[in-house]
Amino acid sequence: MKPGTIITIILLIFGLGIGLALDPEKSNTRPEWVHNLQWSDEQPDNAAKIEELLFLEIVPYKTEYEMVNITSKGDVKEMYISVIATTLESDNPDIYDFVYENNELLLTGYLLEAVPLKYKNEAITIALTDRDVATSVRNSGSPSVKRILSGTSQKFYGPKTLLSVTWKGISALIDPDERKVIQVWKESGTVN
């Protein structure tokens, strides 16, 4: 066999190996922290553009998303998009709602409860350092822990991700980086 033929065969095998290693299902815009992506209904023609914008807006909290499920309603002019993202480290999902209009994506609401247990427990411990919280939550059961995005928190604290720890009748806003309680709200309407 000629040396040129051997090199050609090796290059073909090498190219085939690379081609098989690439996942055609995986979008070029999908970040490493998204393991699976699924559209609940038929993907719109501009699905790749929407995904690209979504991945600039949705981010898990100190974990990775195992599944990101996207649902869309509407048409090309105005589309309502709901994203439900789950992790292996939390029983609760992160839920995001958007409007896609004029090639722009606007976050219209969210409920982010996919906080890993380690960070939930840390947030609860920090919340309990506040005297009002500690005395109010005796025998109250387990609290919910939700993430507050920087766009929301900058309105009353600063542009950073915060955690909200809520029991029946009282809620504490936590800065997990500073390990402190920022504000406490009571069901009676008082704020500390």
Salt bridges, closest charged atoms under 4 A:
GLU64 OE1 - HIS35 NE2 2.44
ASP94 OD2 - ARG147 NH2 2.71
GLU113 OE2 - LYS146 NZ 3.67
GLU122 OE1 - ARG179 NH1 4.00
ASP132 OD2 - LYS186 NZ 3.96
ASP175 OD2 - LYS160 NZ 3.00
ASP177 OD2 - LYS160 NZ 3.35
